[in-house]
Amino acid sequence: MESEQALARGEHYMTMIDAHEHEALVGPAAEEAERRLEDFGHRARFQGRVVVDDRRLQRIFKRHDPAIYPGEFITCVHNHPKALCEKARRGRSEQLPDHGGCKPLACRNVTLSRANIDAWRRTVDRIDRRLAAYPALPPLRERMLRARRKEIVDFLRANTPEGTIP
């Protein structure tokens, strides 16, 4: 299972690198992500060709895993000392990000792709629709949603080139 996940991540990385998407990442860890993906891309290319052999990609990945984990809302550029969420891999000393315990609006390992930014914007839109819906929400629930919306909007303003959301 782990090797299949690694291969899927490796293929995702190569797609990002070939389309130069890694250069458009934004957020606290964007520069680190771009550097790691550039390095991975150089290692995964051989005489001007992209790796298509799964075994070769696995070998490269085992030696030079950039430790970048794409997700719906964030792309995690895992850096152990900065991580707010981690779990130990069974039988190994290394730490991995724990996506179930992710705190994306506070973590410094976060970088955002265009798809991640769009996912946050859809979340803000859902909150807006819920706040505008009838019947009115209970006061506590309304305060919680408004606080969550503000937290997301502030995060996007601080970490996107546009600096605002629609």
Secondary structure, DSSP 8 states (H G I E B T S, - for coil): -HHHHHHHHHHHHHHHHHTTGGGG-BSTTHHHHHHHHHHHHHHHEETTEE---HHHHHHHHHHH---EEE-SS-EEE--GGG-S--EE-TT-S-EE--GGG--TTT-TTEEB-HHHHHHHHHHHHHHHHHHHSSS---HHHHHHHHHHHHHHHHHHHHHSSS----
